[in-house]
Amino acid sequence: MVKKINNKLILGIDPGYARVGWAVLKKTPPTSSGQAKNNLNLINFGCLETGKEIPHAERLKYLNLEIKKIIKKYKPKILAIEDLFFFKNLKTATKVAEARGVILMTGIENNLVIQGFTPLQIKQALVGYGRADKNQVQQMVKIILKLKEVPKPDDAADAIAIAICGANNSKY
């Protein structure tokens, strides 16, 4: 179900354990002629990093505090986050799942509407093809937002793609 949101700021999150990409995107209403034009504007983006030397619980606490700061500063109403998809390393998957849980709880505590998207859905939303590679997705981020270059680091670019997917799935 697509939910109508009055505030058009979307927080996109690429969840991780050592690195969490984030992006804030603004969606503006279509023009009076009904055409959307470029109705997405990138407000800010970045990457939260935690070092290997920091205990696991402290890394999770850091993510919670930093996501709270981003929410307080930008006041988004939607949290668009990538669903987890792992095949190989269960130990890493567990830690990323715990970080994702902390991020989701932070969003819930701040009354954000939560939207989860699979990697396939994100790729389809941006490229039109669910098996697109990372470079294709990043190039579409650049084109859609009319940026001069692909945002760096990759985690932040992924968060922007997730925010675009969230924007395309929210109504006015």
N, C-alpha and C positions, 0 to 999 in steps of 0.2 A: 504494500500500500504506500502510495506517495503522500507525504504529509505536507500541508501548506505551512510555510514558515514566513513570518513577517520580516524578521531580521535575516539578511541575506549573506551572513558571514559563515563560511564553512571551514572547520579545522580538519585538515587531512593528516592522517598519521600512518606512517610506514613503521609498524611495530618491529622492535628488535630488542636485543639484550645489551649488547655493547654500543649499538648505535640506533637511534630512533629519529627518523626523518619526520619533520612537521612542516605544514604550510597552511597559511590562512588565505582564503580566496573570497572575493566578493562577487556575488551574482546580482546584476542589475536587471530590472524588468525590461521586457522587449520594448522597442520603440512604438510610437502610436500607430505606425503603419503595420504593426504586428510582426515585423521582422526583428529577429534577435540581434543581428549584427554580431559584434564581439561583446557579449554581455558578461564576460568573466574578467576580473582584474585580480592579479596577484598582489596581495597586500604585503606579505613577508613570508620567509621560509628559513629553515635552518636544520641543524642536526644536533641532537643531544647525545653526548658520548659519556660512557662510564669506563673507567680503567679496570684492567684485570686484577689489580691489587686491592680493589675495593670489595669488601664482603658482599655477598649476594643480596642480602636484605637491605643493605645500605644503597646498593644500586637501584633497587626497586623504589626505595624511599626517595631517592634523588629524582627518578622519573616522575613520581607523583608530584613532588614539589615544583618541578620545572613545567610540567603540563598545566598545573594550577596557575602558575605565573602567566603562561601564554593565554589561558582562558580569561584570566582577570584583565589582562592588557587589551585583548582584541574583542572579547565578549561575543564569541561565535554562538550560534544556536544549534549547529549540527556538528557532530563528530563523525567523520567518515574514516573508517579504519579497514585495513586489509585483513581478511580472514587468513588464518594460518594454513599453510600447505607444505608439509614436509614428507620426504621419503627416507632420508638417510640417517641423520644423527639425532637419536631420541633425547640425548642429554641436552643438546642445543635447543631442540624443539620444546622441551619442558621449560627451560629458562625463558625462551621467547614467549611461550604461552603464559607464563607467570607475569612477565612484563606487560603483555597485552591485557591481562586481567586487571592489573593495576591501572592501566590507561583507561580501560572501560569504566572501572569504578570511579575514577577521577571525573570522567565525563558525566556519569550518572549523578554523582554528588553535586555537580554543577548544573544539573537540569538540562543537559544537552540531549538532543535527539540523536540516537546512535544508529549509524548505517554501516553495516559490514558488507564488504565486497570481496569476492574471490579474485585471484589474479586473472582468471579467464574473463570475468565481468569487466575488470578494469581495462584489460587489453582490448576487448570488444568495444567498450565505450570510447576509447581514444583512437584506436587504429581501425576498428571494424573487423578485426581478426583475432581470435582468442589465443592463437599460438604466435603472436608477434613477439619479436625479441625486444630486449631492454632498449636498444638503440632506437628502434622504430617508435616505441612509446615515448621516449625522451624527445625525439624529433617532433612528435605530434604535440607534446607539451609546449615546445618552443613555438610551433606554428599557431596553435590555438590561442596562446596568450600573447602572440606577437613579440616574443622576446628576441634579443640579439643573439643569445647563445643558450645552450642547454644549461639549466641550473646545476650547480655542483654543491655538495657531493651527490652521488647517485641516490642515497637515502632520501635526501630532500627532494630531488626530482621525482622520485617515486611517490612521495607524500603529496606533491603537487598533482600528479596524475590521479591519485586517490581522491583528492579534493575536487578535481574536475568531474570525476565520476559521481561524487556526492552531489555536486551542483546540478548535474544533469538529471539526477533522480529526485530533486526537490522541486515543489511547485511554489507559486506565489499565492 
